[in-house]
Amino acid sequence: MKKRAALFILVALFLASPAHAALAIDGSATTTTNTGGVLTITLTTTSTNDTIYVCNTATSGNTSSISDTAALSWTQRKILTAVTGMTADCWYAWSTGVLTSDVISVSNTNGIRTLGFGVSGGASGSVAGAQFDTSASFAKTAGVNSGTSVSATVSTNTPNVILISYMRTSGSVSADPPGWTTINSPSTSTHSVYKILSTSQTNVVATYTMNTAAENMIVDAICSSAGCYAANSSIMGAGQ
């Protein structure tokens, strides 16, 4: 009788658990046009509960603010390592609804390139930052003032994460990191890529190859809704 009761409880818990969507890139947009100190991209997604990730490059100075027509709440994730002749930063927001032609405005007087994309299937971002892998690796930046490549090595704490990377060079990219998939590339000098990991891993390397130039990059990680919950439960709180 006790065994039947225990089995019933396990089945009930399984049925009560929410379905977890697979991690995926959900829409992307880019621009190289700065109008009056503002760069705008228009992003459309197909899923609810997405993390929206936006990065901007400027000749000097960092982004002062981001706003959008869906009125999302934006948080600066990282300022990239400064290298000769450029600055860059990345921001994120949590969108509970599908975005339809959402105009995202990036305020940066000297901004020259902006790219953004959605990530679906990730953990809840209702508490800012709770959707990111908790490893000290993230968000990882790297930069060189002159060279033919730039690399970053990261390790993850949780299984089922999507690694995302953004890079900017004063020259041109000749090869994205092997085994990674391109998200968008508004120019030959600005790229973003992603890689999905099904298990927690150590020493994952991302290397961009380019002509001799200055370059900087970021690597970040968003957990799946299943994989991130346990690691971030103290941040997210019960019921997230």
N, C-alpha and C positions, 0 to 999 in steps of 0.2 A: 504493500500500500504506500509506504514511504517512497519507494523507488518510483512508483507511478506519479506521486505528487511532485517529486523532484523533476521528473521528465516533463510534466505539465508546465512547471515553472520555467524551465529552460526554453520550451517551445514558445511559451507566451512572451518571454523576453525577446526571442528572435523575431517573432511576428511584430512586436512593438517597436523594434529598432527601425529608424528611418532608412530609406534606400539612399545609398551614396552614389552620386554620379561620378563618372570617371573624370579625372583631371584633363583639361583641354584648354587650348587658346580659343577664346570666344570673341572674335572680331579684332580688327586692328586699324590704325589710322596714322598718317604721318603728314608733316608739312615742313617746308623750308622757307615759308613766307612770314616775315615779321612786319606787322602793320601797326605803327604807332606804339611800339614796345610790347605788343601782344601777338603771340602765335596761337592759332586756333586749329584744332583738329575736330572732325566729326565722327563719332564712334557709334556703331550699332552693334548690339549683342543679341543673342538668341536665348540666353538662359537667365533665370533669376539667381540671386545670391552669388554675384561675381565680385572678385577683387579687380578693380581697375588700376592699372599700373601705367604711369606716365613719366617719361624722362625727357629732359631738355638739355641742349648744349648751347653755350654762349661763348662769345669771344672774351668776355670778362663779366664777373658778377654772377650771382645765383638768382634763381627764380624767387620773386617776392611773394607770389600767391598763385593759386589755381582756383578757378571757379568753373561751373558748368550749368547748362540749362536744366539739368535734372536735380540741381541743388544738393549734390553729394557733399559729404564732409571730407576734406582733403588733409592728409598728414604727410609731412616730408619724411621720406624713408632714409635717404642718404645723400650726402654731398660727395661726389666722386673725387678721387685723388687729383689734385691740381697738377697739370703739366703745362708746358710752354704753350701759350697762345690760346688756351681754352679752359672753360669751367663746365661742370655738368652736375645735375642733380636729378633725383628720382622721387616721385610722390605716389601715394596710393589712396584709394577710396573704396568703400564697400557699397555695392548697389544691390538692394533687395529686389528690385524690379528689372525687367528687360529694358535696355536702353535703345531708343529709336532716334537716330540722328541727333545724338546728344552732342552739343557743341561745347568742347572743353577749351577754355581760354587760359593760356599760360602767360603770366606777366613777367617779362624779362626784357629790359631795354636793349640788351645786346644779344638776345637769343637768336640763334640761326637755324636750329633744327629741333623739332619736337616729334616724338613718336609715343603712341599709347596702345594698349591692348587690354582685353578682358581675360581673366582666368576663371573658368567655371569648374565646379566639382571640388572646390577648396573648402577648408574649414570656415566656420562663421567668423566674419569680421565685424560683428555687431559691437565688439569691444576692440578698439583700434589696436592692431598688431597681433591679435590672437591667431590670425591665419598663417603666420610665418613659423617656419621651423625654428626651434629654440636653440639650435647650435650656435656657439659663439662665432662660427664662421660667417654668419649672415648679419647684415648685408656686407659682403666682401668687396673691397675695391682694390684696384691695382693700376699703376701708371708708370710710364717711362717717358723721358724727355726726348729720347732718340733711340730707335731700334727697329727691327724688322718683325717683332712679335711682342705680344703682351699676354701674360698668363695669370690665372688665379686658381688656387687649389682649395677646395672646400670639403667639409664632411657634414653629413646630416644626422640628426638625432632620431628622426621618425621614418617609418616606411611610407611609401606612396607619397612622394613629393614631386612637384614640378620645379625644376631649376630654370630660372630665367636670367638672361644676361643681356646687358646693353653695353655697347662700346662706341667710342668716338675717336677718330684719328685725324691729325692734320694732313695726312696723306690719303691713301686709299687702301681698302681691305682687299686682299687677294684670296683669302680663304677664311671661312668661319670655322669655329671649333669642330673637329671631326666628331661625328656621331650626334651632333646637335642639329636642330631643324630651324630654318629661318622663320622668324615672325614677320618682320618687315625691315626694309632698308631704304629710307628716303633718299639716300645718296650713297655713293661708293665709299664715303668716309664715316657713315653712321649705320650701325646694324644692331638688330636684336635677334636673339635665338632662344630656344628652349630645349630641355631634355627631361623626360619623365623617368623617375627611378621607382621601382616597385619594392625595393628594400632599402633600409638605411645603409649608407656607404661612407667610406673614408677615402680621403685623398682623390676626390673627383677633380679632374683638371679641365679647364677651359682655356684654349689658346687661340687667339686670333693672329693671322699672319698678314702683313702688309708691307708696303715699301718703307724705306727708312723714313721715320717720322715720329712725332710725339703722339702718344695714345693713352687713353684711360678706359677703364671698364668697371662694371659692377656685376656680381653674381648674387642672386637672391633665391630664396626657396619658399614656396607656399605648400603647406601640407594638404593632403586630401581631407575631406570631411570626416572620414573614418580614422585615418592615421594620426591626425593632429590633435584629436580631442583629448586623448589620455595625457599627452605631453603638456598640453596647454590648459587642462581643466581648471587649474588654480587661477588662471588669468580669465578664462571665459566664464566660469561660474556654472552652476548646475542649470541644465535645460537649454544651453546654447547649442 
